[in-house]
Amino acid sequence: MQTASYPTYRCGVWMRGLNFAPKQGRVTKHFSYIPHRETGYFSRLVVDYLDNHADLAGFYKYRPNRDGMAAALQARSAYPTNRVLLRDTLLAQYTAVDATEITLANIHHLGNDHTYTVCTAHQPNLMTGYLYFVYKILHAIKLAEELSQQHPDCKFVPVYYMGSEDNDLDELGTFRFRGERLVWDGGSQQGAVGRMSTASLSGLLTNLLKQFGPPGIFCDELKFMVAHAYRDHRTVGEATRCLVNALFGRYGLVILDPDDARLKRSFIPVMRDELFHQRSYPIVTQQSLLLEAHYKAQAAPRPLNLFYLADQLRERIERTGDRWTVVGTTISWAAQELENELDEHPERFSPNVVLRGLFQESILPNIAFIGGGAEVAYWLQLKTLFEHYAVPYPVVCLRQSALWIPHAEEAMRQRLDVPIPELFKDYDDLVRDYLVSQGVTTWQTDAENALLEQVMGALSQKARDVDPTLERATLAALARMKKEVAALEHKMLRAEKKKADVTTTRLHNLQLRLFPNGSLQERIENFLEYYLEYGPGFLDTLLEGMGNWDAFMVVALD
């Protein structure tokens, strides 16, 4: 890692010593890890995948562990990758960005046969969108470091694959800052968000930057990064590359934008096959039906899985008989016309979710793909598609999730003596179990329920001896009594909560701060307010704690 003294600005990245010293003063930090299944925030498919459940064995090729990585590396080494095309395309894309020396070195390394990538993908969300954007990239960086140590004869480069062709502006143009939901409407632009002009962002940026205070090292640094990215770059894709490079360039991250004619040209054989033969639909549909015997499939394949991409336009292509049309437009082709369009303008064709991963793995010498729960789910639908096109299927890794507990909240947690795993519970369960842990059990009715069972068991036997048909009535009476006892228990628990009102209010406030809107931080909040508080130390601390890939990471500041 390169470091220098603040405030040197070099190569698009602030470079300085990164001692972790937030505003409260120097603090210590500790990490803890909770199995994903125990958090209650992950789907059954995801936790079964992590637990190596037999129902999923046929839907991936390698386990997300050290042995799986080694096997994927061996398979990838036998697959030809156009490394010259990749290296030269990346160098061309970086001409408008001041890359760090380590990133430029990594780009050049990609031209060598013994260099491989660890890739994560995400759309160019405004201001990076949610915290998990940051976590995905840090995961790729850390895993690339680990693999480089485990396989010293090879080099592994972390890559952010920018989904610049996505056109969901409602999602990509929205982020939260200090509880406020900020929305960019794109200035009436349509089509791929990565191609959209940043000109209409001026008002939102002005409003956002005013809220960054008070002035300080981290505030000034972040203001410069955000303003430079979105005011000095023409498109959202270019701005995203600049901002992501400013945050992660010092780790050697390489950013690849697949919306590039050179890269698309290499994918023409697959796109031609899709346009004229629609082979992906039956392959992925069959795999999805098999998956749906046990789980819900994430992605729905279409008969034709390509979009047509142009200025202000990204719409599906459909085939009707001997003609192909772009949905909602007057654009259409006969077979030869479509063939010519593909050969002359491959950049105008955009893979959807079914073909995107195939394109990614075709152009990158990739070993592992890092994605969220939904991404893991749809990658499990694609293995047979990769096999059909003889493209190596990567190790699919669930991205690192994290809970960041600031100093004040950690102090409150310790005063309340609440174990970290308890914070993930539903609030009512959290309070109930907390009262029990503090010895407040007068509201519990377990003993009384046991007595009821005993008494009603005797009555049931007596009723059977008198008339066997009376047993059902006895059981119904027991069910009614247990229901009444449960209602009474709930009232007594509510009374105990009221008596402990100060404590339960603190518990409630603590959980709300750490789980905004009842969700994980990473699915609601943005990195901006964390960077303002902790600067680059926020990223360094997260990176330091990563590595226990089978668990949810908690970072607590003492």
C-alpha positions as CSV (number, residue, x, y, z in Angstrom):
1,M,0.0,0.0,0.0
2,Q,1.3,3.4,-0.9
3,T,1.2,6.1,1.8
4,A,2.4,9.7,2.1
5,S,1.6,12.7,4.3
6,Y,-1.7,14.5,4.0
7,P,-2.6,16.6,2.1
8,T,-0.8,15.4,-1.0
9,Y,-3.3,14.6,-3.8
10,R,-1.7,12.2,-6.3
11,C,-3.1,9.9,-9.0
12,G,-6.7,10.6,-8.1
13,V,-6.3,9.4,-4.5
14,W,-5.5,11.1,-1.2
15,M,-2.3,9.5,0.0
16,R,-1.4,9.7,3.7
17,G,-0.8,7.7,6.8
18,L,-3.9,5.8,7.9
19,N,-3.9,5.6,11.6
20,F,-7.4,4.9,12.8
21,A,-8.4,8.0,14.8
22,P,-12.0,9.1,14.6
23,K,-13.3,12.2,16.2
24,Q,-13.8,10.7,19.6
25,G,-10.1,10.2,19.9
26,R,-8.0,7.1,19.4
27,V,-10.0,4.0,19.9
28,T,-9.5,0.3,19.7
29,K,-11.6,-2.0,17.6
30,H,-12.6,-5.6,17.8
31,F,-14.1,-8.0,15.3
32,S,-16.6,-10.8,15.9
33,Y,-18.3,-13.2,13.5
34,I,-21.7,-14.7,13.4
35,P,-22.8,-17.6,11.1
36,H,-25.1,-16.2,8.4
37,R,-27.8,-18.6,9.3
38,E,-28.0,-17.3,12.9
39,T,-28.5,-13.6,11.8
40,G,-32.0,-14.2,10.3
41,Y,-31.2,-11.9,7.4
42,F,-30.3,-14.4,4.6
43,S,-32.4,-16.6,2.4
44,R,-32.6,-20.4,2.9
45,L,-30.9,-20.9,-0.5
46,V,-27.9,-18.7,0.6
47,V,-27.4,-20.4,3.9
48,D,-27.8,-23.8,2.4
49,Y,-25.2,-22.9,-0.2
50,L,-22.8,-21.9,2.5
51,D,-23.6,-25.0,4.5
52,N,-22.9,-27.3,1.5
53,H,-26.4,-28.6,1.4
54,A,-26.9,-31.6,-0.9
55,D,-29.9,-30.0,-2.7
56,L,-27.6,-27.5,-4.3
57,A,-24.7,-29.7,-5.2
58,G,-25.5,-29.8,-8.9
59,F,-25.9,-26.1,-9.4
60,Y,-22.2,-24.9,-9.0
61,K,-18.8,-26.3,-9.8
62,Y,-16.5,-25.3,-7.0
63,R,-17.0,-24.8,-3.3
64,P,-16.2,-21.2,-2.0
65,N,-13.2,-22.4,-0.1
66,R,-9.4,-22.8,-0.5
67,D,-9.7,-26.2,-2.4
68,G,-12.4,-24.8,-4.7
69,M,-10.2,-21.8,-5.5
70,A,-7.3,-24.1,-6.4
71,A,-9.5,-26.3,-8.6
72,A,-10.9,-23.2,-10.4
73,L,-7.4,-21.8,-10.9
74,Q,-6.3,-25.0,-12.5
75,A,-9.3,-25.1,-14.9
76,R,-8.9,-21.4,-15.7
77,S,-5.3,-21.8,-16.7
78,A,-6.3,-24.0,-19.6
79,Y,-8.8,-21.5,-21.0
80,P,-7.5,-19.0,-23.5
81,T,-8.2,-15.4,-22.6
82,N,-7.5,-12.4,-24.9
83,R,-5.2,-10.7,-22.4
84,V,-3.8,-8.2,-24.9
85,L,-7.4,-7.0,-25.6
86,L,-8.2,-6.8,-21.9
87,R,-5.0,-4.9,-21.0
88,D,-5.2,-2.5,-23.9
89,T,-8.9,-1.8,-23.3
90,L,-8.3,-1.1,-19.7
91,L,-5.4,1.2,-20.5
92,A,-7.6,3.1,-22.9
93,Q,-10.4,3.4,-20.3
94,Y,-8.0,4.7,-17.7
95,T,-6.7,7.6,-19.9
96,A,-9.3,10.0,-18.2
97,V,-8.4,8.8,-14.7
98,D,-5.2,9.3,-12.7
99,A,-4.5,5.7,-11.8
100,T,-2.3,4.8,-8.9
101,E,1.0,3.1,-9.7
102,I,-0.2,-0.2,-8.2
103,T,-3.4,-0.2,-10.3
104,L,-1.4,0.5,-13.5
105,A,0.9,-2.3,-12.6
106,N,-2.0,-4.6,-12.1
107,I,-3.4,-3.7,-15.5
108,H,-0.1,-4.5,-17.1
109,H,0.1,-7.8,-15.1
110,L,-3.2,-8.8,-16.7
111,G,-1.3,-9.2,-20.0
112,N,0.7,-12.1,-18.4
113,D,-0.5,-15.7,-18.5
114,H,-0.1,-16.3,-14.7
115,T,-2.2,-13.3,-13.6
116,Y,-5.9,-13.9,-12.7
117,T,-8.7,-11.8,-11.4
118,V,-11.1,-11.8,-8.5
119,C,-14.2,-10.0,-9.7
120,T,-17.2,-8.3,-8.2
121,A,-19.9,-6.5,-10.2
122,H,-22.3,-3.7,-9.5
123,Q,-24.1,-0.9,-11.2
124,P,-22.8,2.7,-11.1
125,N,-25.1,3.7,-8.3
126,L,-25.0,7.4,-7.5
127,M,-22.4,8.0,-4.7
128,T,-22.0,4.1,-4.7
129,G,-25.6,3.6,-3.4
130,Y,-25.5,1.3,-0.4
131,L,-22.7,0.2,1.9
132,Y,-22.6,-3.2,0.4
133,F,-21.1,-1.7,-2.7
134,V,-18.0,-0.9,-0.6
135,Y,-18.1,-4.3,1.1
136,K,-18.1,-6.2,-2.2
137,I,-15.1,-4.4,-3.5
138,L,-13.1,-4.8,-0.3
139,H,-14.0,-8.5,-0.3
140,A,-12.5,-8.8,-3.8
141,I,-9.3,-6.9,-2.7
142,K,-8.9,-9.1,0.4
143,L,-9.5,-12.4,-1.4
144,A,-7.0,-11.4,-4.2
145,E,-4.4,-10.8,-1.4
146,E,-5.2,-14.2,0.1
147,L,-4.9,-16.0,-3.2
148,S,-1.6,-14.3,-4.1
149,Q,-0.2,-15.6,-0.8
150,Q,-1.6,-19.1,-1.3
151,H,-0.4,-19.3,-4.9
152,P,2.9,-17.4,-5.0
153,D,3.6,-18.4,-8.6
154,C,0.5,-16.5,-9.7
155,K,-0.8,-13.0,-9.3
156,F,-4.4,-12.1,-8.5
157,V,-5.9,-8.7,-9.3
158,P,-9.2,-7.4,-7.8
159,V,-11.6,-6.1,-10.4
160,Y,-14.8,-4.0,-10.1
161,Y,-16.9,-4.8,-13.2
162,M,-19.1,-1.8,-13.6
163,G,-22.7,-2.6,-14.7
164,S,-22.9,0.7,-16.6
165,E,-25.5,-0.6,-19.0
166,D,-28.2,-0.9,-16.4
167,N,-31.2,1.4,-17.0
168,D,-32.9,1.2,-13.6
169,L,-32.5,4.9,-12.7
170,D,-35.1,4.6,-9.9
171,E,-32.6,2.4,-8.1
172,L,-29.3,3.8,-9.3
173,G,-30.2,7.4,-8.8
174,T,-31.2,7.0,-5.2
175,F,-29.1,7.0,-2.0
176,R,-29.4,8.0,1.7
177,F,-27.4,10.5,3.6
178,R,-27.9,11.0,7.3
179,G,-31.4,9.6,7.1
180,E,-32.5,11.7,4.1
181,R,-33.4,10.0,0.9
182,L,-31.7,11.8,-2.0
183,V,-33.0,11.2,-5.6
184,W,-31.7,12.1,-9.0
185,D,-34.3,12.0,-11.8
186,G,-31.6,11.9,-14.5
187,G,-32.8,15.2,-16.0
188,S,-35.3,13.4,-18.2
189,Q,-32.6,11.1,-19.6
190,Q,-33.3,7.5,-20.5
191,G,-31.3,4.4,-21.4
192,A,-28.1,3.1,-19.8
193,V,-27.4,5.0,-16.6
194,G,-23.6,4.8,-17.1
195,R,-24.0,6.8,-20.4
196,M,-26.1,9.5,-18.8
197,S,-24.7,13.1,-18.5
198,T,-23.8,14.3,-15.1
199,A,-24.8,17.9,-16.0
200,S,-28.2,17.8,-14.2
201,L,-26.6,16.6,-11.0
202,S,-25.5,20.1,-10.1
203,G,-28.3,21.0,-7.7
204,L,-28.2,17.7,-5.9
205,L,-24.4,17.9,-5.5
206,T,-24.6,21.5,-4.1
207,N,-27.2,20.4,-1.6
208,L,-25.2,17.4,-0.6
209,L,-21.9,19.1,-0.2
210,K,-23.4,21.7,2.1
211,Q,-24.4,19.0,4.5
212,F,-20.8,17.6,4.8
213,G,-19.6,19.9,7.6
214,P,-18.1,20.7,9.9
215,P,-14.8,21.4,8.0
216,G,-11.9,19.0,8.7
217,I,-9.5,16.7,7.0
218,F,-12.0,14.0,6.1
219,C,-14.7,16.6,5.2
220,D,-12.4,18.5,2.8
221,E,-11.1,15.2,1.3
222,L,-14.5,13.8,0.7
223,K,-15.8,17.1,-0.8
224,F,-13.0,17.1,-3.3
225,M,-13.5,13.5,-4.3
226,V,-17.2,13.8,-4.8
227,A,-17.1,17.2,-6.6
228,H,-14.2,16.1,-8.8
229,A,-15.9,12.9,-9.7
230,Y,-19.4,14.3,-10.7
231,R,-18.5,17.8,-11.8
232,D,-15.3,17.1,-13.8
233,H,-16.5,14.0,-15.6
234,R,-19.1,13.9,-18.4
235,T,-21.0,10.7,-17.7
236,V,-22.1,8.7,-14.7
237,G,-19.9,5.9,-15.7
238,E,-16.8,8.1,-15.9
239,A,-17.7,9.7,-12.5
240,T,-18.2,6.4,-10.9
241,R,-14.8,5.2,-12.2
242,C,-13.2,8.4,-10.7
243,L,-14.8,8.0,-7.3
244,V,-14.2,4.3,-7.0
245,N,-10.6,4.8,-8.0
246,A,-10.2,7.6,-5.4
247,L,-11.5,5.2,-2.7
248,F,-9.8,2.0,-3.7
249,G,-7.0,2.8,-6.1
250,R,-4.4,2.6,-3.3
251,Y,-5.3,-1.1,-3.0
252,G,-4.7,-1.8,-6.7
253,L,-8.3,-2.2,-7.7
254,V,-8.9,-2.3,-11.4
255,I,-12.2,-0.9,-12.8
256,L,-13.6,-2.4,-16.0
257,D,-16.5,-0.9,-17.9
258,P,-17.9,-3.6,-20.3
259,D,-19.8,-1.0,-22.4
260,D,-16.9,-1.1,-24.9
261,A,-17.0,-2.0,-28.6
262,R,-13.7,-3.8,-28.4
263,L,-14.9,-6.1,-25.6
264,K,-18.3,-6.6,-27.2
265,R,-16.7,-7.6,-30.5
266,S,-15.0,-10.6,-28.7
267,F,-18.5,-11.7,-27.6
268,I,-20.1,-11.6,-31.0
269,P,-20.2,-15.4,-31.5
270,V,-22.3,-15.8,-28.4
271,M,-24.5,-12.8,-29.2
272,R,-25.0,-14.1,-32.7
273,D,-26.0,-17.5,-31.4
274,E,-28.5,-15.8,-29.0
275,L,-30.0,-13.7,-31.7
276,F,-30.5,-16.4,-34.3
277,H,-30.9,-19.6,-32.2
278,Q,-32.0,-18.4,-28.7
279,R,-30.1,-21.2,-27.0
280,S,-29.8,-19.7,-23.5
281,Y,-33.6,-19.8,-22.8
282,P,-34.1,-23.6,-22.8
283,I,-30.8,-24.2,-21.0
284,V,-31.4,-21.8,-18.2
285,T,-35.1,-22.6,-18.0
286,Q,-34.3,-26.3,-17.4
287,Q,-31.8,-25.5,-14.7
288,S,-34.2,-23.1,-13.1
289,L,-37.0,-25.7,-13.0
290,L,-34.6,-28.1,-11.3
291,L,-33.6,-25.4,-8.7
292,E,-37.3,-24.6,-8.1
293,A,-37.9,-28.1,-6.8
294,H,-36.3,-26.8,-3.6
295,Y,-35.8,-23.1,-3.8
296,K,-37.2,-20.0,-5.6
297,A,-35.3,-19.1,-8.8
298,Q,-33.9,-15.6,-8.8
299,A,-33.7,-14.7,-12.5
300,A,-36.4,-15.3,-15.2
301,P,-34.8,-16.0,-18.6
302,R,-36.4,-14.6,-21.7
303,P,-36.7,-16.2,-25.1
304,L,-34.0,-13.7,-26.2
305,N,-31.6,-12.4,-23.6
306,L,-30.2,-9.3,-25.2
307,F,-31.0,-5.6,-25.1
308,Y,-30.4,-3.0,-27.8
309,L,-28.4,-0.1,-26.6
310,A,-28.2,3.4,-28.1
311,D,-28.3,7.0,-26.9
312,Q,-31.3,7.3,-24.6
313,L,-32.3,3.7,-25.2
314,R,-31.9,0.3,-23.7
315,E,-34.8,-2.0,-24.6
316,R,-35.3,-5.7,-25.1
317,I,-34.9,-7.4,-28.5
318,E,-37.7,-9.7,-29.5
319,R,-38.0,-12.1,-32.5
320,T,-41.2,-12.6,-34.4
321,G,-40.8,-15.0,-37.3
322,D,-38.1,-13.7,-39.6
323,R,-37.8,-10.2,-38.0
324,W,-36.2,-8.9,-34.9
325,T,-37.6,-5.7,-33.2
326,V,-36.6,-3.5,-30.4
327,V,-39.5,-3.3,-27.9
328,G,-41.3,0.1,-27.9
329,T,-39.5,1.4,-30.9
330,T,-39.7,1.3,-34.7
331,I,-36.3,-0.3,-35.0
332,S,-36.4,-3.7,-36.7
333,W,-34.2,-5.9,-38.9
334,A,-34.4,-8.8,-41.2
335,A,-31.8,-11.5,-40.7
336,Q,-29.0,-10.1,-42.9
337,E,-29.7,-6.6,-41.6
338,L,-29.3,-7.8,-38.1
339,E,-26.1,-9.7,-39.0
340,N,-24.7,-6.5,-40.4
341,E,-25.7,-4.4,-37.4
342,L,-24.1,-6.9,-35.0
343,D,-20.8,-7.0,-37.0
344,E,-20.6,-3.2,-37.4
345,H,-21.9,-2.1,-34.0
346,P,-21.4,-4.9,-31.4
347,E,-21.5,-2.2,-28.7
348,R,-25.2,-1.7,-29.4
349,F,-26.0,-5.1,-28.0
350,S,-26.2,-5.5,-24.3
351,P,-26.5,-8.8,-22.3
352,N,-29.2,-9.1,-19.7
353,V,-28.8,-10.9,-16.4
354,V,-28.7,-14.3,-18.1
355,L,-25.8,-13.5,-20.4
356,R,-23.9,-10.9,-18.4
357,G,-21.9,-13.3,-16.3
358,L,-21.0,-15.3,-19.4
359,F,-19.6,-12.1,-21.0
360,Q,-17.8,-11.2,-17.8
361,E,-16.1,-14.6,-17.5
362,S,-15.2,-14.6,-21.3
363,I,-13.2,-11.4,-21.1
364,L,-11.6,-11.8,-17.7
365,P,-9.2,-14.5,-16.5
366,N,-11.4,-14.8,-13.5
367,I,-11.2,-17.3,-10.6
368,A,-13.9,-16.1,-8.2
369,F,-17.0,-13.9,-8.5
370,I,-18.2,-12.1,-5.4
371,G,-21.9,-11.2,-5.1
372,G,-24.8,-10.6,-2.8
373,G,-27.5,-13.1,-1.9
374,A,-29.5,-12.4,-5.0
375,E,-26.5,-12.7,-7.2
376,V,-25.5,-16.0,-5.7
377,A,-29.0,-17.3,-6.4
378,Y,-29.1,-16.4,-10.1
379,W,-25.5,-17.7,-10.7
380,L,-26.7,-21.1,-9.5
381,Q,-29.1,-21.0,-12.5
382,L,-26.2,-20.5,-15.0
383,K,-23.8,-23.4,-14.6
384,T,-25.2,-25.4,-17.6
385,L,-25.1,-22.3,-19.8
386,F,-21.4,-22.0,-19.1
387,E,-20.9,-25.6,-19.9
388,H,-22.7,-25.2,-23.2
389,Y,-20.4,-22.4,-24.3
390,A,-17.3,-24.0,-22.7
391,V,-16.6,-21.0,-20.6
392,P,-15.0,-21.6,-17.1
393,Y,-17.5,-21.2,-14.3
394,P,-16.0,-19.3,-11.4
395,V,-16.1,-19.9,-7.7
396,V,-19.2,-18.1,-6.5
397,C,-18.7,-16.3,-3.2
398,L,-21.2,-14.6,-1.0
399,R,-19.9,-11.1,-0.4
400,Q,-18.8,-10.1,3.1
401,S,-21.6,-8.5,5.2
402,A,-20.8,-6.3,8.1
403,L,-22.3,-4.5,11.0
404,W,-20.4,-1.4,12.1
405,I,-21.0,-0.5,15.8
406,P,-19.7,3.1,16.5
407,H,-18.1,4.0,19.9
408,A,-21.2,5.4,21.5
409,E,-23.4,2.5,20.5
410,E,-20.8,0.0,21.6
411,A,-20.5,1.7,25.0
412,M,-24.3,1.5,25.3
413,R,-24.3,-2.2,24.3
414,Q,-21.7,-3.0,27.0
415,R,-23.6,-1.0,29.7
416,L,-26.7,-3.0,28.8
417,D,-24.6,-6.2,28.8
418,V,-26.2,-7.4,25.5
419,P,-24.2,-10.0,23.5
420,I,-23.8,-8.9,19.9
421,P,-25.7,-11.9,18.4
422,E,-28.8,-10.9,20.4
423,L,-29.0,-7.6,18.5
424,F,-29.9,-9.4,15.3
425,K,-33.1,-10.7,16.9
426,D,-36.6,-9.4,16.4
427,Y,-37.2,-6.6,18.9
428,D,-39.8,-8.5,21.0
429,D,-37.6,-11.5,21.2
430,L,-34.6,-9.3,22.1
431,V,-36.4,-7.7,25.0
432,R,-37.9,-11.0,26.2
433,D,-34.6,-12.7,26.2
434,Y,-32.9,-9.7,27.7
435,L,-35.3,-9.7,30.7
436,V,-34.7,-13.4,31.2
437,S,-30.9,-12.8,31.1
438,Q,-31.4,-10.2,33.9
439,G,-33.3,-12.7,36.0
440,V,-36.8,-11.2,35.3
441,T,-38.8,-14.3,34.8
442,T,-42.0,-13.8,36.8
443,W,-44.0,-13.4,33.6
444,Q,-43.1,-16.9,32.3
445,T,-45.8,-19.6,32.4
446,D,-43.7,-22.7,31.5
447,A,-44.4,-24.3,34.9
448,E,-48.1,-23.6,34.8
449,N,-48.4,-24.9,31.3
450,A,-46.7,-28.1,32.4
451,L,-49.2,-28.5,35.3
452,L,-52.0,-27.9,32.8
453,E,-50.6,-30.6,30.6
454,Q,-50.5,-33.0,33.6
455,V,-54.0,-32.2,34.8
456,M,-55.5,-32.3,31.4
457,G,-53.7,-35.6,30.6
458,A,-55.3,-37.2,33.6
459,L,-58.7,-35.7,32.6
460,S,-58.2,-37.0,29.1
461,Q,-57.6,-40.5,30.4
462,K,-60.6,-40.4,32.6
463,A,-62.8,-39.1,29.7
464,R,-61.6,-41.9,27.5
465,D,-62.5,-44.5,30.2
466,V,-66.0,-43.0,30.3
467,D,-66.6,-42.5,26.6
468,P,-63.7,-42.5,24.0
469,T,-65.5,-39.8,22.0
470,L,-65.0,-37.3,24.9
471,E,-61.2,-37.2,24.4
472,R,-61.5,-34.7,21.5
473,A,-63.4,-32.3,23.8
474,T,-60.8,-32.6,26.5
475,L,-58.0,-31.8,24.0
476,A,-60.0,-28.8,22.7
477,A,-60.4,-27.5,26.3
478,L,-56.7,-27.8,26.8
479,A,-55.9,-25.8,23.7
480,R,-58.3,-23.1,24.8
481,M,-56.7,-22.9,28.2
482,K,-53.2,-22.8,26.8
483,K,-54.3,-20.0,24.5
484,E,-55.7,-18.0,27.5
485,V,-52.5,-18.6,29.5
486,A,-50.4,-17.4,26.5
487,A,-52.4,-14.2,26.3
488,L,-52.0,-13.7,30.0
489,E,-48.2,-14.3,29.7
490,H,-48.1,-11.7,27.0
491,K,-49.8,-9.2,29.3
492,M,-47.5,-9.9,32.1
493,L,-44.5,-9.6,29.8
494,R,-45.8,-6.2,28.7
495,A,-46.1,-5.1,32.3
496,E,-42.6,-6.2,33.0
497,K,-41.4,-4.3,30.0
498,K,-43.2,-1.2,31.2
499,K,-41.5,-1.5,34.6
500,A,-38.2,-1.7,32.8
501,D,-39.1,1.1,30.5
502,V,-35.8,3.0,30.7
503,T,-33.8,-0.1,29.8
504,T,-36.1,-1.4,27.1
505,T,-36.2,2.1,25.5
506,R,-32.4,2.1,25.4
507,L,-32.5,-1.4,23.8
508,H,-35.0,-0.2,21.3
509,N,-32.9,2.9,20.4
510,L,-29.7,0.8,20.2
511,Q,-31.3,-1.6,17.7
512,L,-32.8,1.2,15.6
513,R,-29.4,2.9,15.3
514,L,-27.7,-0.3,14.2
515,F,-30.5,-1.7,12.1
516,P,-32.1,1.3,10.4
517,N,-35.7,0.7,9.2
518,G,-35.4,-2.8,10.7
519,S,-32.8,-3.8,8.1
520,L,-29.1,-4.3,7.9
521,Q,-27.0,-1.1,7.7
522,E,-25.5,-2.2,4.4
523,R,-28.8,-2.3,2.7
524,I,-29.9,1.2,3.8
525,E,-26.9,3.5,4.5
526,N,-24.2,5.0,2.3
527,F,-20.4,5.2,2.9
528,L,-20.4,9.0,2.9
529,E,-21.3,9.6,6.5
530,Y,-18.8,6.9,7.7
531,Y,-16.0,8.4,5.6
532,L,-16.7,11.8,7.1
533,E,-16.4,10.4,10.5
534,Y,-13.5,7.9,10.1
535,G,-11.8,8.8,6.7
536,P,-9.9,6.0,4.9
537,G,-9.6,4.2,8.3
538,F,-13.1,3.1,7.7
539,L,-12.1,1.1,4.6
540,D,-8.8,-0.1,6.2
541,T,-10.6,-1.4,9.3
542,L,-13.2,-3.3,7.2
543,L,-10.5,-4.8,5.1
544,E,-8.5,-5.8,8.2
545,G,-11.4,-7.7,9.6
546,M,-12.3,-9.6,6.5
547,G,-11.3,-13.1,5.9
548,N,-13.8,-15.3,7.8
549,W,-15.9,-15.7,4.7
550,D,-18.4,-18.1,6.3
551,A,-19.7,-15.5,8.7
552,F,-21.2,-12.1,9.1
553,M,-18.6,-9.6,10.4
554,V,-19.2,-7.2,13.2
555,V,-16.8,-4.3,13.8
556,A,-17.2,-2.7,17.3
557,L,-15.3,0.4,18.3
558,D,-14.4,0.4,22.0
